[in-house]
Amino acid sequence: MHETAVRDGQDALADGITYLFGQAKCPRCASVFTIADEYASSNRPVM
């Protein structure tokens, strides 16, 4: 997906893709987490 976005001149999308499939570090506790997993768990429908 990243290569296609770059090829098509969609630089903002290409940049966003790197964040979606990457990892981040919590500024409070310094734990490393996968962004896609956190996003999915934060946006699950309430059962």
N, C-alpha and C positions, 0 to 999 in steps of 0.2 A: 504494500500500500504506500509506503514511504517513497519508494522509487517512482511510482506512478504519479504521486502528487508533485514531486520535484520535477519530473519530466513535463508535466502539464502546467508548470509555473504556479502551482498552488503552495507557495512557501509557508503561509500561515498554517495551512492544513498539515503539511509535512512536519512542521515544528510541533504541532499539537499531537500528532501521532507518536512522536518520540516520548512525549510525556505520558500518554495513555498507557503505553506498553512498558514503561520504565518503572523505576523505583524512586522513592523519596525518603527523606529522613525527617522524623518529627522534630520540630524545633524545641519542644518541651522536654521530651525524654530521650531523644536521639535514637529511637528505634527505627529500623528500616522496614518499609512496607511496600507492597505492590500497589500502584495507583489504581489499576483496573479493579482489583479485588476490593479495595476500600470504597471505590465509587459504587460498585455493584451492591455491596452490603448497605451502603447509606441510602440507596434508592430502591430497595426492595419494597413491594407493596405490603401494606399491613394486612395480616391475616386475621 
